[in-house]
Amino acid sequence: MTTETPRWRTSSYSNNGGQCVEIATNLATIHGIVPVRDSKNAHGPVLTLPAPAFASLIEGIKAAGHAAR
């Protein structure tokens, strides 16, 4: 198994306001997971989601955003 480290990134919508989460989607294909962490606490806890659950989360967020308009 390849031991690849997470490549953390924030959303392009974050505007670097400090209230963000970072994700590491580079592990989704290889390991089937998407790590998520608080951008203000890079050494803090990491929530590891199965890739399908992360995809569902994003779809739910998008749907909620469209419903609020």
PDB file with one MODEL, atoms N, CA, C and O in Angstrom:
MODEL        1
ATOM      1  N   MET A   1       0.845  -1.189   0.000  1.00  0.00           N
ATOM      2  CA  MET A   1       0.000   0.000   0.000  1.00  0.00           C
ATOM      3  C   MET A   1       0.883   1.242   0.000  1.00  0.00           C
ATOM      4  O   MET A   1       1.893   1.304   0.700  1.00  0.00           O
ATOM      5  N   THR A   2       0.488   2.219  -0.788  1.00  0.00           N
ATOM      6  CA  THR A   2       1.221   3.473  -0.859  1.00  0.00           C
ATOM      7  C   THR A   2       0.921   4.312   0.377  1.00  0.00           C
ATOM      8  O   THR A   2      -0.238   4.438   0.771  1.00  0.00           O
ATOM      9  N   THR A   3       1.927   4.873   0.976  1.00  0.00           N
ATOM     10  CA  THR A   3       1.719   5.764   2.121  1.00  0.00           C
ATOM     11  C   THR A   3       1.921   7.192   1.645  1.00  0.00           C
ATOM     12  O   THR A   3       3.023   7.736   1.715  1.00  0.00           O
ATOM     13  N   GLU A   4       0.882   7.766   1.177  1.00  0.00           N
ATOM     14  CA  GLU A   4       0.911   9.136   0.688  1.00  0.00           C
ATOM     15  C   GLU A   4       0.388  10.055   1.780  1.00  0.00           C
ATOM     16  O   GLU A   4      -0.565   9.717   2.482  1.00  0.00           O
ATOM     17  N   THR A   5       1.008  11.210   1.920  1.00  0.00           N
ATOM     18  CA  THR A   5       0.565  12.164   2.934  1.00  0.00           C
ATOM     19  C   THR A   5      -0.515  13.077   2.359  1.00  0.00           C
ATOM     20  O   THR A   5      -0.556  13.312   1.151  1.00  0.00           O
ATOM     21  N   PRO A   6      -1.377  13.586   3.215  1.00  0.00           N
ATOM     22  CA  PRO A   6      -2.429  14.486   2.747  1.00  0.00           C
ATOM     23  C   PRO A   6      -1.850  15.772   2.156  1.00  0.00           C
ATOM     24  O   PRO A   6      -0.891  16.331   2.687  1.00  0.00           O
ATOM     25  N   ARG A   7      -2.433  16.226   1.070  1.00  0.00           N
ATOM     26  CA  ARG A   7      -2.115  17.540   0.497  1.00  0.00           C
ATOM     27  C   ARG A   7      -3.315  18.433   0.821  1.00  0.00           C
ATOM     28  O   ARG A   7      -4.335  18.407   0.133  1.00  0.00           O
ATOM     29  N   TRP A   8      -3.167  19.210   1.868  1.00  0.00           N
ATOM     30  CA  TRP A   8      -4.261  20.018   2.394  1.00  0.00           C
ATOM     31  C   TRP A   8      -4.544  21.216   1.505  1.00  0.00           C
ATOM     32  O   TRP A   8      -3.632  21.823   0.944  1.00  0.00           O
ATOM     33  N   ARG A   9      -5.840  21.548   1.386  1.00  0.00           N
ATOM     34  CA  ARG A   9      -6.250  22.753   0.651  1.00  0.00           C
ATOM     35  C   ARG A   9      -7.559  23.270   1.227  1.00  0.00           C
ATOM     36  O   ARG A   9      -8.333  22.527   1.831  1.00  0.00           O
ATOM     37  N   THR A  10      -7.785  24.559   1.024  1.00  0.00           N
ATOM     38  CA  THR A  10      -9.056  25.158   1.415  1.00  0.00           C
ATOM     39  C   THR A  10      -9.844  25.477   0.156  1.00  0.00           C
ATOM     40  O   THR A  10      -9.299  25.465  -0.948  1.00  0.00           O
ATOM     41  N   SER A  11     -11.098  25.755   0.322  1.00  0.00           N
ATOM     42  CA  SER A  11     -11.948  26.106  -0.801  1.00  0.00           C
ATOM     43  C   SER A  11     -11.521  27.437  -1.406  1.00  0.00           C
ATOM     44  O   SER A  11     -11.036  28.325  -0.705  1.00  0.00           O
ATOM     45  N   SER A  12     -11.704  27.562  -2.696  1.00  0.00           N
ATOM     46  CA  SER A  12     -11.425  28.843  -3.354  1.00  0.00           C
ATOM     47  C   SER A  12     -12.431  29.907  -2.907  1.00  0.00           C
ATOM     48  O   SER A  12     -12.207  31.096  -3.134  1.00  0.00           O
ATOM     49  N   TYR A  13     -13.521  29.500  -2.283  1.00  0.00           N
ATOM     50  CA  TYR A  13     -14.532  30.425  -1.769  1.00  0.00           C
ATOM     51  C   TYR A  13     -14.219  30.928  -0.372  1.00  0.00           C
ATOM     52  O   TYR A  13     -14.954  31.765   0.152  1.00  0.00           O
ATOM     53  N   SER A  14     -13.163  30.452   0.241  1.00  0.00           N
ATOM     54  CA  SER A  14     -12.894  30.770   1.644  1.00  0.00           C
ATOM     55  C   SER A  14     -12.411  32.195   1.858  1.00  0.00           C
ATOM     56  O   SER A  14     -12.569  32.718   2.961  1.00  0.00           O
ATOM     57  N   ASN A  15     -11.840  32.836   0.876  1.00  0.00           N
ATOM     58  CA  ASN A  15     -11.336  34.212   0.990  1.00  0.00           C
ATOM     59  C   ASN A  15     -10.342  34.387   2.125  1.00  0.00           C
ATOM     60  O   ASN A  15     -10.123  35.503   2.594  1.00  0.00           O
ATOM     61  N   ASN A  16      -9.744  33.296   2.567  1.00  0.00           N
ATOM     62  CA  ASN A  16      -8.733  33.328   3.629  1.00  0.00           C
ATOM     63  C   ASN A  16      -9.214  34.079   4.867  1.00  0.00           C
ATOM     64  O   ASN A  16      -8.449  34.817   5.489  1.00  0.00           O
ATOM     65  N   GLY A  17     -10.480  33.890   5.221  1.00  0.00           N
ATOM     66  CA  GLY A  17     -11.043  34.576   6.373  1.00  0.00           C
ATOM     67  C   GLY A  17     -10.779  33.896   7.702  1.00  0.00           C
ATOM     68  O   GLY A  17     -11.161  34.426   8.745  1.00  0.00           O
ATOM     69  N   GLY A  18     -10.139  32.739   7.693  1.00  0.00           N
ATOM     70  CA  GLY A  18      -9.781  32.076   8.930  1.00  0.00           C
ATOM     71  C   GLY A  18     -10.844  31.156   9.500  1.00  0.00           C
ATOM     72  O   GLY A  18     -10.568  30.434  10.458  1.00  0.00           O
ATOM     73  N   GLN A  19     -12.042  31.153   8.952  1.00  0.00           N
ATOM     74  CA  GLN A  19     -13.123  30.291   9.443  1.00  0.00           C
ATOM     75  C   GLN A  19     -13.352  29.157   8.453  1.00  0.00           C
ATOM     76  O   GLN A  19     -14.461  28.987   7.947  1.00  0.00           O
ATOM     77  N   CYS A  20     -12.326  28.394   8.178  1.00  0.00           N
ATOM     78  CA  CYS A  20     -12.384  27.400   7.112  1.00  0.00           C
ATOM     79  C   CYS A  20     -12.020  26.007   7.603  1.00  0.00           C
ATOM     80  O   CYS A  20     -11.480  25.819   8.693  1.00  0.00           O
ATOM     81  N   VAL A  21     -12.334  25.061   6.766  1.00  0.00           N
ATOM     82  CA  VAL A  21     -11.813  23.713   6.940  1.00  0.00           C
ATOM     83  C   VAL A  21     -10.890  23.438   5.772  1.00  0.00           C
ATOM     84  O   VAL A  21     -11.017  24.041   4.706  1.00  0.00           O
ATOM     85  N   GLU A  22      -9.967  22.527   5.983  1.00  0.00           N
ATOM     86  CA  GLU A  22      -9.079  22.078   4.919  1.00  0.00           C
ATOM     87  C   GLU A  22      -9.401  20.626   4.625  1.00  0.00           C
ATOM     88  O   GLU A  22      -9.748  19.859   5.523  1.00  0.00           O
ATOM     89  N   ILE A  23      -9.281  20.257   3.359  1.00  0.00           N
ATOM     90  CA  ILE A  23      -9.512  18.877   2.960  1.00  0.00           C
ATOM     91  C   ILE A  23      -8.309  18.359   2.188  1.00  0.00           C
ATOM     92  O   ILE A  23      -7.531  19.132   1.628  1.00  0.00           O
ATOM     93  N   ALA A  24      -8.171  17.051   2.166  1.00  0.00           N
ATOM     94  CA  ALA A  24      -7.086  16.419   1.416  1.00  0.00           C
ATOM     95  C   ALA A  24      -7.701  15.376   0.485  1.00  0.00           C
ATOM     96  O   ALA A  24      -7.737  14.188   0.802  1.00  0.00           O
ATOM     97  N   THR A  25      -8.182  15.839  -0.665  1.00  0.00           N
ATOM     98  CA  THR A  25      -8.852  14.938  -1.599  1.00  0.00           C
ATOM     99  C   THR A  25      -7.893  14.012  -2.339  1.00  0.00           C
ATOM    100  O   THR A  25      -8.332  13.085  -3.019  1.00  0.00           O
ATOM    101  N   ASN A  26      -6.592  14.250  -2.215  1.00  0.00           N
ATOM    102  CA  ASN A  26      -5.631  13.399  -2.913  1.00  0.00           C
ATOM    103  C   ASN A  26      -5.636  11.960  -2.401  1.00  0.00           C
ATOM    104  O   ASN A  26      -5.112  11.069  -3.068  1.00  0.00           O
ATOM    105  N   LEU A  27      -6.215  11.723  -1.237  1.00  0.00           N
ATOM    106  CA  LEU A  27      -6.252  10.369  -0.691  1.00  0.00           C
ATOM    107  C   LEU A  27      -7.529   9.609  -1.063  1.00  0.00           C
ATOM    108  O   LEU A  27      -7.654   8.423  -0.759  1.00  0.00           O
ATOM    109  N   ALA A  28      -8.471  10.282  -1.715  1.00  0.00           N
ATOM    110  CA  ALA A  28      -9.751   9.646  -2.038  1.00  0.00           C
ATOM    111  C   ALA A  28      -9.594   8.470  -2.986  1.00  0.00           C
ATOM    112  O   ALA A  28     -10.166   7.406  -2.749  1.00  0.00           O
ATOM    113  N   THR A  29      -8.837   8.641  -4.043  1.00  0.00           N
ATOM    114  CA  THR A  29      -8.687   7.566  -5.026  1.00  0.00           C
ATOM    115  C   THR A  29      -7.845   6.426  -4.486  1.00  0.00           C
ATOM    116  O   THR A  29      -8.201   5.261  -4.661  1.00  0.00           O
ATOM    117  N   ILE A  30      -6.749   6.738  -3.842  1.00  0.00           N
ATOM    118  CA  ILE A  30      -5.812   5.715  -3.381  1.00  0.00           C
ATOM    119  C   ILE A  30      -6.338   4.952  -2.168  1.00  0.00           C
ATOM    120  O   ILE A  30      -6.268   3.724  -2.114  1.00  0.00           O
ATOM    121  N   HIS A  31      -6.870   5.705  -1.189  1.00  0.00           N
ATOM    122  CA  HIS A  31      -7.258   5.089   0.089  1.00  0.00           C
ATOM    123  C   HIS A  31      -8.766   5.092   0.351  1.00  0.00           C
ATOM    124  O   HIS A  31      -9.230   4.450   1.293  1.00  0.00           O
ATOM    125  N   GLY A  32      -9.536   5.812  -0.478  1.00  0.00           N
ATOM    126  CA  GLY A  32     -10.983   5.858  -0.285  1.00  0.00           C
ATOM    127  C   GLY A  32     -11.427   6.720   0.879  1.00  0.00           C
ATOM    128  O   GLY A  32     -12.522   6.532   1.410  1.00  0.00           O
ATOM    129  N   ILE A  33     -10.581   7.673   1.286  1.00  0.00           N
ATOM    130  CA  ILE A  33     -10.908   8.554   2.420  1.00  0.00           C
ATOM    131  C   ILE A  33     -10.644  10.009   2.050  1.00  0.00           C
ATOM    132  O   ILE A  33      -9.859  10.306   1.150  1.00  0.00           O
ATOM    133  N   VAL A  34     -11.318  10.908   2.764  1.00  0.00           N
ATOM    134  CA  VAL A  34     -11.065  12.346   2.638  1.00  0.00           C
ATOM    135  C   VAL A  34     -10.881  12.904   4.045  1.00  0.00           C
ATOM    136  O   VAL A  34     -11.857  13.041   4.784  1.00  0.00           O
ATOM    137  N   PRO A  35      -9.646  13.229   4.430  1.00  0.00           N
ATOM    138  CA  PRO A  35      -9.398  13.856   5.725  1.00  0.00           C
ATOM    139  C   PRO A  35      -9.876  15.321   5.713  1.00  0.00           C
ATOM    140  O   PRO A  35      -9.751  16.018   4.706  1.00  0.00           O
ATOM    141  N   VAL A  36     -10.416  15.764   6.838  1.00  0.00           N
ATOM    142  CA  VAL A  36     -10.905  17.131   7.001  1.00  0.00           C
ATOM    143  C   VAL A  36     -10.363  17.655   8.322  1.00  0.00           C
ATOM    144  O   VAL A  36     -10.373  16.942   9.325  1.00  0.00           O
ATOM    145  N   ARG A  37      -9.883  18.914   8.328  1.00  0.00           N
ATOM    146  CA  ARG A  37      -9.377  19.505   9.576  1.00  0.00           C
ATOM    147  C   ARG A  37      -9.688  20.993   9.620  1.00  0.00           C
ATOM    148  O   ARG A  37     -10.014  21.604   8.602  1.00  0.00           O
ATOM    149  N   ASP A  38      -9.584  21.557  10.793  1.00  0.00           N
ATOM    150  CA  ASP A  38      -9.768  22.991  11.025  1.00  0.00           C
ATOM    151  C   ASP A  38      -8.525  23.718  10.507  1.00  0.00           C
ATOM    152  O   ASP A  38      -7.406  23.390  10.900  1.00  0.00           O
ATOM    153  N   SER A  39      -8.714  24.687   9.640  1.00  0.00           N
ATOM    154  CA  SER A  39      -7.567  25.399   9.060  1.00  0.00           C
ATOM    155  C   SER A  39      -6.779  26.196  10.100  1.00  0.00           C
ATOM    156  O   SER A  39      -5.604  26.499   9.890  1.00  0.00           O
ATOM    157  N   LYS A  40      -7.423  26.539  11.225  1.00  0.00           N
ATOM    158  CA  LYS A  40      -6.735  27.303  12.267  1.00  0.00           C
ATOM    159  C   LYS A  40      -5.929  26.416  13.210  1.00  0.00           C
ATOM    160  O   LYS A  40      -5.157  26.913  14.030  1.00  0.00           O
ATOM    161  N   ASN A  41      -6.112  25.095  13.088  1.00  0.00           N
ATOM    162  CA  ASN A  41      -5.456  24.169  13.999  1.00  0.00           C
ATOM    163  C   ASN A  41      -4.877  22.993  13.203  1.00  0.00           C
ATOM    164  O   ASN A  41      -5.380  21.872  13.271  1.00  0.00           O
ATOM    165  N   ALA A  42      -3.823  23.269  12.459  1.00  0.00           N
ATOM    166  CA  ALA A  42      -3.242  22.277  11.554  1.00  0.00           C
ATOM    167  C   ALA A  42      -2.725  21.030  12.273  1.00  0.00           C
ATOM    168  O   ALA A  42      -2.605  19.973  11.655  1.00  0.00           O
ATOM    169  N   HIS A  43      -2.424  21.134  13.539  1.00  0.00           N
ATOM    170  CA  HIS A  43      -1.912  19.985  14.291  1.00  0.00           C
ATOM    171  C   HIS A  43      -2.984  19.353  15.179  1.00  0.00           C
ATOM    172  O   HIS A  43      -2.699  18.457  15.975  1.00  0.00           O
ATOM    173  N   GLY A  44      -4.216  19.831  15.031  1.00  0.00           N
ATOM    174  CA  GLY A  44      -5.314  19.312  15.836  1.00  0.00           C
ATOM    175  C   GLY A  44      -5.915  18.060  15.232  1.00  0.00           C
ATOM    176  O   GLY A  44      -5.316  17.436  14.357  1.00  0.00           O
ATOM    177  N   PRO A  45      -7.091  17.692  15.695  1.00  0.00           N
ATOM    178  CA  PRO A  45      -7.715  16.455  15.241  1.00  0.00           C
ATOM    179  C   PRO A  45      -8.119  16.521  13.763  1.00  0.00           C
ATOM    180  O   PRO A  45      -8.369  17.592  13.211  1.00  0.00           O
ATOM    181  N   VAL A  46      -8.172  15.357  13.158  1.00  0.00           N
ATOM    182  CA  VAL A  46      -8.574  15.215  11.757  1.00  0.00           C
ATOM    183  C   VAL A  46      -9.777  14.288  11.703  1.00  0.00           C
ATOM    184  O   VAL A  46      -9.758  13.198  12.275  1.00  0.00           O
ATOM    185  N   LEU A  47     -10.815  14.722  11.019  1.00  0.00           N
ATOM    186  CA  LEU A  47     -11.981  13.890  10.781  1.00  0.00           C
ATOM    187  C   LEU A  47     -11.756  13.182   9.450  1.00  0.00           C
ATOM    188  O   LEU A  47     -11.562  13.840   8.428  1.00  0.00           O
ATOM    189  N   THR A  48     -11.779  11.868   9.447  1.00  0.00           N
ATOM    190  CA  THR A  48     -11.547  11.100   8.226  1.00  0.00           C
ATOM    191  C   THR A  48     -12.872  10.519   7.755  1.00  0.00           C
ATOM    192  O   THR A  48     -13.476   9.686   8.431  1.00  0.00           O
ATOM    193  N   LEU A  49     -13.312  10.970   6.591  1.00  0.00           N
ATOM    194  CA  LEU A  49     -14.581  10.512   6.038  1.00  0.00           C
ATOM    195  C   LEU A  49     -14.344   9.539   4.884  1.00  0.00           C
ATOM    196  O   LEU A  49     -13.411   9.730   4.104  1.00  0.00           O
ATOM    197  N   PRO A  50     -15.165   8.509   4.766  1.00  0.00           N
ATOM    198  CA  PRO A  50     -15.106   7.687   3.558  1.00  0.00           C
ATOM    199  C   PRO A  50     -15.445   8.581   2.357  1.00  0.00           C
ATOM    200  O   PRO A  50     -16.308   9.453   2.463  1.00  0.00           O
ATOM    201  N   ALA A  51     -14.787   8.375   1.241  1.00  0.00           N
ATOM    202  CA  ALA A  51     -14.984   9.235   0.070  1.00  0.00           C
ATOM    203  C   ALA A  51     -16.452   9.359  -0.346  1.00  0.00           C
ATOM    204  O   ALA A  51     -16.883  10.470  -0.655  1.00  0.00           O
ATOM    205  N   PRO A  52     -17.243   8.282  -0.370  1.00  0.00           N
ATOM    206  CA  PRO A  52     -18.659   8.447  -0.731  1.00  0.00           C
ATOM    207  C   PRO A  52     -19.438   9.322   0.263  1.00  0.00           C
ATOM    208  O   PRO A  52     -20.326  10.074  -0.138  1.00  0.00           O
ATOM    209  N   ALA A  53     -19.110   9.225   1.542  1.00  0.00           N
ATOM    210  CA  ALA A  53     -19.769  10.056   2.548  1.00  0.00           C
ATOM    211  C   ALA A  53     -19.401  11.523   2.354  1.00  0.00           C
ATOM    212  O   ALA A  53     -20.248  12.403   2.504  1.00  0.00           O
ATOM    213  N   PHE A  54     -18.137  11.788   2.020  1.00  0.00           N
ATOM    214  CA  PHE A  54     -17.709  13.163   1.764  1.00  0.00           C
ATOM    215  C   PHE A  54     -18.445  13.713   0.545  1.00  0.00           C
ATOM    216  O   PHE A  54     -18.898  14.858   0.562  1.00  0.00           O
ATOM    217  N   ALA A  55     -18.569  12.914  -0.507  1.00  0.00           N
ATOM    218  CA  ALA A  55     -19.289  13.358  -1.707  1.00  0.00           C
ATOM    219  C   ALA A  55     -20.747  13.678  -1.367  1.00  0.00           C
ATOM    220  O   ALA A  55     -21.294  14.663  -1.862  1.00  0.00           O
ATOM    221  N   SER A  56     -21.376  12.856  -0.532  1.00  0.00           N
ATOM    222  CA  SER A  56     -22.761  13.121  -0.107  1.00  0.00           C
ATOM    223  C   SER A  56     -22.854  14.403   0.713  1.00  0.00           C
ATOM    224  O   SER A  56     -23.800  15.175   0.558  1.00  0.00           O
ATOM    225  N   LEU A  57     -21.883  14.626   1.575  1.00  0.00           N
ATOM    226  CA  LEU A  57     -21.845  15.853   2.376  1.00  0.00           C
ATOM    227  C   LEU A  57     -21.799  17.083   1.471  1.00  0.00           C
ATOM    228  O   LEU A  57     -22.547  18.037   1.680  1.00  0.00           O
ATOM    229  N   ILE A  58     -20.928  17.062   0.474  1.00  0.00           N
ATOM    230  CA  ILE A  58     -20.799  18.200  -0.437  1.00  0.00           C
ATOM    231  C   ILE A  58     -22.083  18.410  -1.226  1.00  0.00           C
ATOM    232  O   ILE A  58     -22.522  19.547  -1.398  1.00  0.00           O
ATOM    233  N   GLU A  59     -22.686  17.336  -1.706  1.00  0.00           N
ATOM    234  CA  GLU A  59     -23.957  17.462  -2.432  1.00  0.00           C
ATOM    235  C   GLU A  59     -25.047  18.050  -1.543  1.00  0.00           C
ATOM    236  O   GLU A  59     -25.845  18.870  -1.998  1.00  0.00           O
ATOM    237  N   GLY A  60     -25.086  17.635  -0.281  1.00  0.00           N
ATOM    238  CA  GLY A  60     -26.060  18.192   0.658  1.00  0.00           C
ATOM    239  C   GLY A  60     -25.844  19.671   0.910  1.00  0.00           C
ATOM    240  O   GLY A  60     -26.802  20.438   1.008  1.00  0.00           O
ATOM    241  N   ILE A  61     -24.588  20.070   1.014  1.00  0.00           N
ATOM    242  CA  ILE A  61     -24.267  21.487   1.216  1.00  0.00           C
ATOM    243  C   ILE A  61     -24.692  22.300   0.002  1.00  0.00           C
ATOM    244  O   ILE A  61     -25.271  23.378   0.138  1.00  0.00           O
ATOM    245  N   LYS A  62     -24.403  21.781  -1.176  1.00  0.00           N
ATOM    246  CA  LYS A  62     -24.804  22.476  -2.411  1.00  0.00           C
ATOM    247  C   LYS A  62     -26.320  22.592  -2.506  1.00  0.00           C
ATOM    248  O   LYS A  62     -26.843  23.645  -2.869  1.00  0.00           O
ATOM    249  N   ALA A  63     -27.022  21.520  -2.182  1.00  0.00           N
ATOM    250  CA  ALA A  63     -28.475  21.538  -2.243  1.00  0.00           C
ATOM    251  C   ALA A  63     -29.058  22.541  -1.247  1.00  0.00           C
ATOM    252  O   ALA A  63     -30.009  23.255  -1.563  1.00  0.00           O
ATOM    253  N   ALA A  64     -28.486  22.591  -0.052  1.00  0.00           N
ATOM    254  CA  ALA A  64     -28.961  23.547   0.963  1.00  0.00           C
ATOM    255  C   ALA A  64     -28.725  24.973   0.508  1.00  0.00           C
ATOM    256  O   ALA A  64     -29.547  25.853   0.764  1.00  0.00           O
ATOM    257  N   GLY A  65     -27.606  25.209  -0.167  1.00  0.00           N
ATOM    258  CA  GLY A  65     -27.300  26.548  -0.674  1.00  0.00           C
ATOM    259  C   GLY A  65     -28.283  26.982  -1.748  1.00  0.00           C
ATOM    260  O   GLY A  65     -28.676  28.147  -1.799  1.00  0.00           O
ATOM    261  N   HIS A  66     -28.680  26.051  -2.605  1.00  0.00           N
ATOM    262  CA  HIS A  66     -29.653  26.373  -3.654  1.00  0.00           C
ATOM    263  C   HIS A  66     -31.033  26.599  -3.061  1.00  0.00           C
ATOM    264  O   HIS A  66     -31.782  27.443  -3.553  1.00  0.00           O
ATOM    265  N   ALA A  67     -31.384  25.859  -2.009  1.00  0.00           N
ATOM    266  CA  ALA A  67     -32.678  25.999  -1.373  1.00  0.00           C
ATOM    267  C   ALA A  67     -32.817  27.328  -0.641  1.00  0.00           C
ATOM    268  O   ALA A  67     -33.919  27.857  -0.500  1.00  0.00           O
ATOM    269  N   ALA A  68     -31.681  27.865  -0.173  1.00  0.00           N
ATOM    270  CA  ALA A  68     -31.714  29.116   0.595  1.00  0.00           C
ATOM    271  C   ALA A  68     -31.852  30.343  -0.294  1.00  0.00           C
ATOM    272  O   ALA A  68     -32.119  31.435   0.208  1.00  0.00           O
ATOM    273  N   ARG A  69     -31.680  30.192  -1.570  1.00  0.00           N
ATOM    274  CA  ARG A  69     -31.744  31.356  -2.483  1.00  0.00           C
ATOM    275  C   ARG A  69     -33.140  31.786  -2.781  1.00  0.00           C
ATOM    276  O   ARG A  69     -33.346  32.743  -3.527  1.00  0.00           O
TER     277      ARG A  69
ENDMDL
END
